Amino acid sequence: MTQTDKYIVHFVGAGPGDVELITVKGARLLSEADVVVYTGSLVDRELVKTYAPNARFYDSASMNLEETTAALAEAVASGERAVRLHTGDPSIYGAIQEQMVELNRLGIDYEVIPGVTSAFAAAAALKQELTLPEVTQTVIITRLAGRTPVPEREKLSEVAKIGATMVIYLSVGMMENVVAELLQGAYTTATTVAVVAKASWKDQQIIEGTLADIAAKVKSAGIGKQAMIIVGDVLKARAEGVPERSKLYDKNFSHGCRASA
């Protein structure tokens, strides 16, 4: 880290949970940090202890925006290295934009370090590709409206009309409502669904079913938070075998790096 890096805030994606799924750069910045502000309810404390054992910690779970901003600003003013650690990737439901607005107001520079979002950790846990030829080439990341609303045009029932692979965050506690809205779209009661709770953590849970039975299965498993919902025909294709191979490794398909057979 250079001398000027002391005077900026680094927003770092911690990854989905597994302490080894943070990026090399994120781990380095944590190891060099004097102050770390992190969400203790979502980020594994073991990750913080592993990579930043000598840093001063602030658990933002009980803090508001003004308090987290003050902690970061005080660190920068003191010439300390400050990291704002976010679960997964900061750009997905990370609420970083409002934090950066506050830093702009104070004249404090910052950098964002991407991380592995839980959608991809969930897909990895399922050993599932989210895009398959002739099945879907589109992945929708969304959430159900709750205490935080969504734009009317982005209601789950509206985006469900596309019928693509859908990855739904922050909604497993309203699973029955999720199912009801998905069924207003292109999906049916036979559509395959997977719910991955605490993807990549040691106590990870995987529940699979269809839109007909997934809500009951999730309730029976006691899953009420920290879970990804993945829905779409790609899940069924995984069980039945890939219906159509990609062109990427087809011996009869030529491209700039390979001639066809």
C-alpha positions, 0 to 999 in steps of 0.5 A: 500500500502506498502512502496515499492509500492511507488517506482513502477508504477501501470498500472490500467485498468479503465474499459469501462466507468461506474465508478463502473466497475473498479476493487476493487484493481484498485479503491484502488490504484487510491485512494492512488495515488499521480500522475495519468497519464490517457487518457482524451479522453477515460477515464471518468474524473468523474472516476478519480475525484471519486477515486483519488480526491487529485492526480495530473493529467496528460492527456496523450491524448496530450502527447507522450511516452517520456512525459508520461514516464517522468511524471511517472519516476519523481513521482517514483523518488520523492517517490510518488505513480504513476498510469498509468490509461488505459481505459478498460483492459490495455492488449487489445490495451493498448500500455503498452508494449512500456511503460514497455520497457521504465520503464525497461530501467530506472530500474523502476518496475511496476505491471499491474492491469486488468480491464473490457474491452469494449468487455465485457461491450458491450456484457453485454449491449446486454445481450448477451453470446458470446459463445453458444453450437452448435453455436460457442465456439470461440471469436476473438478479432481483428481490421481492418487495418487502420493507424495502420497496422495488419499482413497480415495473420490477415486481417479481411477477413482472420480471418472472414473465421473462422465464430466465434463470432468476436469482432472488436475494433477501426474500426467503423469509417470504417464500410463499409470496415469492412462489405466488409471484413467480407463478404469475410469470412464465414459471409453473408449479413444476418449475425446479427451485433450489434454496441455498442457505449460507452458501459456502459457510460450514453450516450451508444448507441446500433445499431443492424442489419445485414451486409446488413444494419449495415453500413447505420444504424451506419452512420445515428446514427452518430457513428464514434468512441468509439464503439464495433462491434460484429458479429456472429450467437450468436446474431441471436440465442439470438433473436430466443432462445438458440438452444442447452442448455449447459451441465453445468446445464443439469440434465442428465449430471453428473460431479464431483460435481453433479450426473445425474438425 
